[in-house]
Amino acid sequence: MNLREIPIFKNLSDEEIREIEKSTNIEEKIFPKASHIFKEGDIKDDFYYLIQGSVKVYKVDPEGKRYIIASFTKPAIFGEVYAYLKEPFDFWAEADKESKILVISDFRGLMAKIQSRTLLLNFTDLLARKSLTLSKKNQINSKTSLKQKIAAYLIENEKEGKVHLETSREEWADYLATTRPSLSRSLSLMAKDGLISIEDRQIEIKNKNALANLI
């Protein structure tokens, strides 16, 4: 694939792209459904780019319950911070369905070798955006009640009054640190109160002011 399709490599010169291709191993891999891309405790110098498929990143508590940290269904970079720091992963990554992933080896070495201001700025932008996403998630999950968490999530993610869920109801429940039945029950009550309407994976906000007042 064209490396410039990956945000961290966008706007690099032809010479820089050639240097990257010469400096490290770049391989497209197919991960079957339910296979692990990496496991908690693994130390790898690779970073990953989802080309197609679906990947979930999760933690497992002492009782064996999985909590979703992030889900990717569109092209996305993941694992780059741990690859750069060469720190053990403290979560798992698993293919939700057969997925094609670009694996780039020795990411820290690559960053040191390719003296490119554009590459550095792209990496900084990537980290800043991920930090912002994490901050927003923490703000949502800092709310006291489940209804408040749902309201905050919907307002944060709405586009033209609608929210299209790209994850399953169970994964959304994990994101909000609750159970699927509790989430479904709260959504039903909010729909009954006229705050939202639900059709499959699309939620329409009917009364944004009332929803905001819940937060």
ABEGO torsion letter per residue (X at the ends): XBAAABAAABGBBAAAAAAAAAABBBBBBBBBBGBBABBBGBBBABBBBBABEBBBBBBBBAAGBBBBABBBABBBBBGAAAAAAGBBBABBBBBABBBBBBBBBGAAAAAAABBBAAAAAAAAAAAAAAAAAAAAAAAAAABABAAAAAAAAAAAABBGGBBBBABBAAAAAAAAGBBAAAAAAAAAAAAAAGABBBBEABBBBABAAAAAAAX
